[in-house]
């Protein structure tokens, strides 16, 4: 299957475009919250101006002794006030001043500016904008400079509505202009401070993914000390460490292949040496009989080292998982090791016949054999194997009655070539066991060790 090539997104789907759209959206949303009280305030001021204009019109009535003006002048005053009727009530005055016909037009709604609230004015403003016909309204309000003086006017609502629509259009145009300017400034600042550096990081990651061993594809961090600077430095350190690890892994893989080939040839040579040493044991020469056991022991250790090294190199092979009875496998391992039920060492299989596990039979057999062999070489006289289920984990315990592990061996127990507790040991047995168990999704742990013996526990996902 071809590897999918990663590409940076197009401009219309990039982070920059999203930031631009979000900036415009939030600026327009802010303008909506500003416009809502503004339109309520605009309507209130409009009506207050009409009341002030009506008060000026009533001043002509004060100049006449009877509070009356000619009809032509009255119509002109009402036209300037933009009202059908104007009435003025002053505290302590003997009568009211009035401009307009004795029978006023039919009133559709009444509003008292003295009783309005913040949200009330907003509600009335949107109610005015929602009208699709002209209404005749009566408005009451006090004069700011003459407390207690009440003015009532009867006016058409449609001119006020048109003025409010014109005000709204100006606010909308101004909001669009502000949002575009703000969005452009925010967009440019974000491009310079965030998007361009992040895009550089993204390009470096994509390029490094294609060839992680090329030093030229690693990012060169800048001098920034903020979060993006921290990301750049962390990415540079990670890429440098990964390149070093990959180069080392390549060298180790090449070395491993060479060692595997050498081990194969060395095992053939040692097999020949074993045959010769076996013939030496039959020679009737005291000196030959004296040195032969040492020679055979050395050759056996060399063969064991080659075998363990090859096994360690093959530890990551794919699993062949199957469900099987664990008791039968434990019996097979005991026979393979040459342990007897009542011999020395004794192989005590206490696994119940109902215990079923899901694992690679061959690899699990290798792990049990390694642990049993280690126990025998440590001087154990009895190896006990048991199993139990703990929730979703199958735990297999291998306990022996040997002398226990020394503290030095416990510190590096599972490290290859370092965790052996006996002279001449390779330390690969437990390393291979842990590698196999972790490949299964489990682990091998040292459950306990001391003068009474050592207990290892194999943990597998439950079948």
N, C-alpha and C positions, 0 to 999 in steps of 0.2 A: 504494500500500500504506500503510495507516494506521500511524503510528508508535506503538510499544508504550509505554504509560505505566508508568513505574517506580514501584513501591510498596515501602515498608519491610515486612519480614516480620512475620507474626503473632507474638504473645508466645511461643507454644509452639514456634515455629521460629526464634526470635531468638537472638542471641548470649548474652543473659542466661540463657535456659533451658539452653543447652548448658553454660554455666559452672556453673550450679547442679547439673546432672546429673554433670558431671565432678568437681565438688568432693565430692559424696556418694560417687561411685565410688572416688575415691582415698582418702577417709577410711576407707571400709569395707575397701579393700585394705590400708591400713596396719593396721587392727585385725586383719585375718587374720594378718599377720606378727607382731603382738603376741600374738594368741591361741595360735598354734602352740607357742611355747616355754612359754607360761603353763599350757597344759593338761598338758604333760609335767611341769612343776614341781609342779602341783597333785597329780598322781598320786603323785609321789615323796614329797611332804609327807604325803599321806594314809597311805601305807604306813609312813612313819617314825613317825607318830602312833600307828598300830596297834602298832608295835614298842615304843614308849614305854609304851603302856597295858599291853601284855603284861608288860613288865619290872616295872611296879607290881604286877601280879597275882602275880608270883613272889616279891615281898617277904614275902608271907604264909608261904611255905615256909621262909624263913630263921628265922622265929619259932618253928618247931617243932624239937625235937631230932632227929627222924628224917627231916625234910624232907617230911613227909606231912601232908595236911589231910583232914578228913572229906569224903566225896563231895558232900554238899550244898554245903559251902563252895567246893569245887573247881568245881562247876557255876556257882555265882554269880560266882566270879572269872573264869571263861572267858566268861561272858555279858557281864560288864563289859568284857573285853578284845576281845569280838567275834571269838573264835577257837575253832577246834576243839581245837588243840594248841598249847602254848607250851613251848619248850625253851630253857634258858639254859646257856651254856658260858662258864665263867670261867677265865682262865689260872691254873694252879697249884691249882685246886680239885680235891678228890678225886673228885667226881662231879658230874653235871649235875643241874640242877633242872628238873622237868617237871610240867606240868599237862595233863591230858587222858587219854584212854583209851590202853591199851598198843598197841592196833591202830588206827592213824589211818585216816581215810577215804582213798579213792583220790584221788591228786593228779593234776590235769590239766596244770599248768604250774608251773615254778619260776622265781623271780626273786631275784637277789642284788643288793642295793642298793649293795654295795661295789664292784661291777664295772661299774656303769652309766655311760653317757656322755651328753652333751647330746643328740645326735641319737638315741641309743638310748632314752632316756626318752620322747622325742617319738614315736618309732615304737611303743613299747609302749603309750603312752597312746591312740593312734589304733587300735591293735589291740584294746584293751579296749572302746573305744566301738563298734567294729564287731561285737562279739559279740552274738549273739541268744539266748544261753542262759547260765545260771550255770556258772562254773567254780570248782573248788576249787584254790587256788594255795598254794604254799609260798613264803614270803618270808624271806630272811636279811638281817640288818643288824647293825651294831655300835651299841653305846650311845654317845651323844655324850660323856657325862660319865664313862664307864668304858671307855677305850680297850682293845681286845683282848677285850672281853666280847661274845660273839656270841649273838644271839637269833634263834630260828627260830619262825615262826608258820605255822599252816595256817588259812586263812580263805576265806570265800566272796568271789568277785569281783563278784557282782551289786550289793551295796550300794555298793561303790566306783564301779561304773559309773553307778549312779543319781545318786550325789553329783557325779560328773564332768559328767553331763548337766545337772544343776541349775546347776552352775558355768558351763557353756557358755551356758545360757539367760540367765543374768545378764550374762555378757560380751556376748552378742548384743544384749540390750536396752540395755546401757550404750553399746555401739558405735553403735547406731541413734540414741540420744539425742545422743551426741557429734557424730556426722556431721551430724545435722539442725541442731544449734546452730552447728557450724563452717560448714556450708554457708550458713546464713542470714547469719552474720557476714561470710563471704567474699563472698557474693552482694551484700549491701548495700554493702560497701566497694568491690567492683568496679563496681557500678552507679554509685556516686558518683564514683569516680576514673577509670573507663574507659568504661563502656557509655554513660552519658548524654552525655559529651563526644563519643564516636565517633558516637552516634546523631545528635547535632547536626550533626556534619560530614557524615554521610550525607544527612540531610534537606536540608542546604544544597546538596550536590552535585546531588541529584535536582531540587530547586527551580530551581537555576541552569541545569540542563540544559533545562528547559522554556522558560525565557526568559532567555538569557544576557546580554541587553542591559538587564535591569532591575536597577539598583543595589541595590534593596531585597532581592533574593534572594541577594546576596553575604554570606558569613559575616563576623561581627564577632569577631575573635580575642579570647580572654581574656588573663589575665595569667600563665598557666602558662608555665613555662620547661622542662618536661620534653618527652618525645617527642611527646605529643599537642599540647602547645602549639606545638611546631615545625611539626607538620602543619597546625594551624589557621592559623598565620601564613603558611606556604607556600601554603595553599589561598586565603587572602585575597589574597595578592599575585598568584597565578595568575589568579584571577577578575577582579581589577582590570585586570591586563594584557590579559586576553582581551576584557573589555568595551571597553577603549580600542582594541584592534586591530579588533574588530568594527565599532565606530563609524567608525573610519578607513576600513575596507574598504567600508562602506556609502557613505561620502562619495566614495571613489575610484571605486566602481562607478557611482555617479550621474554623477560627473565624466567617467568613461570613455564612458558612453553619450552624454553631451553632446558630447565631443570627436569621437566617431565620426560623429555627425550633422554637426558643423561641418566635419570633414574631407571628408565626402562633398560638401557644398555647395562647400567651398573648391576641391576638385579640379575641379568643373565650372567655377568661375570661372577657375581657372588654365588649364584647357583652352582657354577663350576667349582668355585672355591669350597662350597659345602661338600660336594662330592669328593673332592680331594681330602678334605679334613676327615670325612667319614672313613676313608681308606687308611688315613694315618692312625685312626683309632684301632685298627686291626693289626698294626705293625708291632711285633714283639720286641720293642725297644723302650727301655725305661724312660729315656729322655723324651722320646716321641709321645709316650703315654702321659708324661708330665705336662707338656706344653699343648697337647691337643685340646683339652677342655677349655683353656683360655682362648685358643684360636677359634674353636667352635662358638664360644660365647660372643666373641667379637664379631664374627661373621653373622650370627643371629641378630645382634643389635643393628648391624648395618642393613640387613634385610628388613628389619622392622622399621628403621628410619625411612628407607625407600618406600615401603608400603604405606606408611602413615603420610608421607609427603604426597604421594600420588592420590591417596584418599582425600587429603585436604584440598588438593587442586580440583578434585571432582565434586566437592561438597555442594556446589551451587547448581547441580544438574536439575532438570525439571522433575517435579514430584509425580509419582504414579499413585494417586490416592485410591484407597479401597477400604471397605469395611470388613473387618475380620475379628475373630476371637483372639484376645490378647493372650490367654492362657497357653494356647498352642504355640504361639510365637515364642513365649518365654521358655517353654520346654525345648523348642528347637535350638534356642541360643545356648541353653545349658548343655545340650548334647554337643553342639559345635565347639564349645569351650572345653569339653571333656570333664565337666563337673558331674559329680554323682550326688544322688539324694542323700546317701549316708556316707559319702567319702570325704576327702579333704582336698580342696574346700567343698563344702556341701552347697548344693543349689536348691534353695527352699522356695518353691513356686507356690505362693498363696493367692494367686489371682483366681477369682471365681470364674466358673465356666460361662457365666452370663455376661461377663464384661466384654463389650464390643467397642472397638476404637476405629477411628477413621484416620489412616495415615499411609505413608509409603512403607510397605512391609519390609522391603530390603533395607531402607535407610534406618528405620526404627530398630531393625535387628542389629545393624552396625553400632548404633548408640548403646543398646543394651550390652552387646558384646564388649565394647570398649570399657564400659563401667565395670562389668564383671571381671574383665582381664586386669584392670587397674586394682580392683579389690584383692584379687589373688596375688598379684605381684607385691602388694603392700603387706602381705602376710595374713590375710583374713582366713579364718577357718570355716566361715559360713556366710553365705550371701542370701539375703531374703528379699524376694520381689513380691510386692503387693500393689493393689490399685483401688482407687475410690473415686467417686464423682463429687465434685464441689461446684454446684450450680451448673454453669456451662463449660466447666473445665474437667477433663479427665486427668487425674494425678497418678503417676506411676512412681512408686518409691522403691529405691534400690538401697538396702541397708546391709552393712557388713559389720563384723566384730573385730576389725583390724585395729591397729594402734592409733588411728586418726591422722589427720593431716597437720604437718607443722605450720606455724604461723607464716613462715616465709612463702610456703607454697599457696596458702590461702589468699595472700595479697595479689597474686598474679595467676590465679587458678585457671582462667579460661583464655589466657594469652598464648598464641602459638609459639612454640619453641621456648617458652619461659615458665609455664605452669607445672612442670613435672615435679613430683615429690620424691622421686627415686633417682639415684645416680645413673647416668646414661640414658634417661628417658627423654623422649622428644617433646613432650608437652602438647602433642597434637591431638591426642585422644579426646580430651575435654573440649578443645577448641572445635574439633569436628562435630562433637555432640551438640554443642550450643548452636553451631551454624545450621545443622540439620533441624533442630527443634524450632529455631526461629523461622526457618523456611516454612515450616508447618503452621506458623502463626502462634507457636507456643514458646517454651523456654526450658532450660535446665538450670536448677538452682541447687546450691549446697544447703540442705535443710538442717544439717548439724554435723559436728565432728568433735571427737574427744577421745579419751582413753577407752571408752566403751565401744567405739566404732564410728563409722562415717555413714551419713545418709544423704543420697542425692534424690532429687524429685524431678521427674519429667512431667511437663504440663502441656496438654494438647487440648485444642477446642473439642468439645464433646461431640460424639458421633451423632 
